[in-house]
Structures are given as structure tokens and as C-alpha cells.
Amino acid sequence: MTVETLDKLQRRVTVSVPKAEVQSEINSRLKNLGRSLRLPGFRPGKVPMSIVTQRYAPSVEMEVLQDKIGNAFYEVASSARLRVAGMPQFTPKTDGVGDEVMAFDAVFEVYPDVQIPDLSSQAIERVTAAVDDAAIDRTVEVLRKQRAVFVPRGEAGPKGETSDGLDVQDGDRVTVDFEGRIDGTAFEGGKAEGFTFVQGEGRMLPEFEAATKGLQPGQSKIFELHFPDDYAGRAVAGKTAQFTLKVTQVEWPLLPAIDADFAKALGVADGDVQRLRDDIRNNLQREVKSRLAQRNKLAVMELLQKAVPVDLPAALVDGEVQELTARARADLAERGMKDADKAPLPPELFREQAERRVRLGLIVAELVKQHELQPKPEQMRAYVEEMAASYEQPEELVRWYYADQERLSQVEAIVTENNVTDFVFSQAQTTDKTLSFDELMRSA
């Protein structure tokens, strides 16, 4: 047996099987088929073999050939210790082949030999961040705003709380009537009555909020508003409209006090405010750890992709392109797109991403093999328990993961990548960069 090298990763071998062996298997399968075949006009299992052969011999012959040639190929590949990537392509061969055998040339690709260079010469930046009291304070304020009660300006809150002035200020809930015209003509979506928004949240275009700010209930204003060129309403994008705006109600936000009732509303049974802050700190720390891990992992993968040259088997890349295309179609279908399965999605849209995924998969697999970075059972358990810690009944989530091998496989893949990330940082010239909490949240 000779393995012929056609290209860096492409190989060719000739495989053959005796014709008599193929025909014997065809006859056996046709007989077995005839025993259970049901055709109109015949009792079950009593269809004449001539009819069985006439109808089913071609398909049975194809199945037998696929099985026999496939088995012969993988015996050859195994004996030659070839790591086959993808499915081989078979073509019949007749030159130099005796009458008693059927021969095929099998062209296929093999996995590349991945050579991991000395990583100690590679420079990489690792980011760190911590949760400080200011981050907890801001989170508490966000939670207060989410539970705000709006009170009409000029009126007091339930405990006599008051606000300054009657005019619209940032944070107020404003109710308005408005009508817009472009060149004197009304346009779709340009008119509303009793429309409500919170001033300063950015829901409205800046010119709209600027015109509203400072007005009092009952006051009106005429102003111009230029729609951005990329505005969602294509009919008005890039155009300038004249709006008439009337404020009908202004309500100021009454934030809840940071007290036992507030803590209880957020799930702290005994109303302990410090316990609430501790819970917030724990949640933020989990979020920080997750974002740091993701960002540092991306840095490691970027380093590996640039530092480790790899020849990519076309079969693996094509398979990854098909998977990415299928995911994209499924995503379009979930979003309600009709005929998502027919959407024009050229393979080249996914080629670069597919190549990156295959390249990193080969590199990571080699690193794991060389340095025994497979996840240990205790690592996987710790990862699942950490994920479950934020749930009311964490033990149920742990059981849920361990009840399904596919879910555990997902955990195994993540922990493996974490091990590779830690290993690369331990080997490379690593520089730590500290980010503030806000910088990390904005960048992730």
C-alpha cells in the first residue's frame, strides 16, 4: 500500500475489495429484504426474488459498495496511522486492476502537525479589575431608579417629599402631544398624543429632548429636528422636520429610601441593608470575573492565532462554514424571517470566521495534548457550582448540568479553554493592566 502526497495535507491511496465478496453481500441483503418486503399483490415475504432484485439491486449495490470500500479505506488509514480530516472522495480505478477486484482511488486530507513555538518570547496583556464601593453605590442607585414612583410636579410625595420647580428636568417622566411636518407635509409616525418618555434617557433624539427640557405643563414650543442619515424610519432619514410640541404633564421621580423595605423588595428577607450590599458585591464580582475571563481568553486566542502557523484542512473549514450558515439561518427564523432557509447566505460570509475557529481548535487541541490541560473533575464541579451560586436553589442547577452529558460537554469545553488561557499567561511575557469597574463594563 502506497500513500501518495498530493499537497501539504492532501493524500491519495488505492483501496480494493474482491468482486465476489461484494456480490455475496449484495445477494445476502437482497434475500433479507425479500423476507420482510411488502408489495401489492403479494403476501409478506413472498415477493419473487426476480422482482426484489429488479427493484432494489441498484440501491443495495450502492450501499454495499459504500460499506465495503469505506471499511477498506479506514483499515488502510488505521494501519498507516493517518489522521483523516473529513470524508474521502472515491473514484473508480481500472488501470492495472485485475478482473476479480473492484478498486477505487481515495483522495482525502489529513490533520496537520501543529508545532507550538516557545511562548516565552510572546508578549501579552492581561486585564484585571475589582469591585469597589463606588460600583456598589451606583448599582444601588440604578435599583432605586428602577423602583421610582413618579409624582406630578407641584405635588408632594406620600410622605411629604417635594421637588423643585414645575419645569421639565432630567429624570422626569414627561407626557407630550406633538406633530411634525416636512416641507409642510405630515409624515407617518410624526404625530402623537399622550406620548410618554423619561427625559435624559436618550430614547428621543437630542433635539427633541433639548426642546422639551425647561417647559412646564401646558407650555408649547416649535422647533426643528434633523433626522440622522441612518435613522430607522427610512422615509424621513436625513431630512429636517418642524415640530410643534406641547407638554401636558411633568412627573418627578421619587426614589425609595435605602432602608429595610427597600432591601426586602430586593429579596433580602430580614431587610438588612448591609446584606443587600454584600449580595450586590457578590453579583458584581461574578460579573467582573466572567468579563475578565472572556476578555483575557480572547487575548490568548488572538496571540495563538498569530503565533502558531497551521495548515487548515479544507474539509474542516467547509464543515464549519456549513455549521455557521445553519446557525445563521436558524437565528433568522427565530427573528421571524420568512423562508429563512432560502435566504442568500454566500459561504464567503462565514469563511474567515470558519478558518479562525478551525485554526484555534487545532492549536488548542495540541496544547491540551502536549501539556495535559484536560479539565479535572474538581475543576468542572467548581465551575458549575460557581455558576449556580447566584440561583435561589443552586443545588438544582448543579443536578441539571450533571444529568445531561451534552451540558457537561459544554462545561468541559469552557474549562479546557480556561486551562489553556492560564497556561499561556504562565508561559508568555505577561503584563497586567488594571481597569476600573466602569472601564471593564463599557468595554465588554
Beta strands, then each sheet from edge to edge (+ up, - down):
strand 1: 4-5
strand 2: 10-18
strand 3: 84-93
strand 4: 101-110
strand 5: 123-129
strand 6: 149-152
strand 7: 173-182
strand 8: 185-198
strand 9: 220-226
strand 10: 240-254
strand 11: 429-435
sheet 1: 1+ 2- 4+ 3-
sheet 2: 5+ 11+
sheet 3: 6+ 10- 7+ 8-
sheet 4: 6+ 10- 9+
end
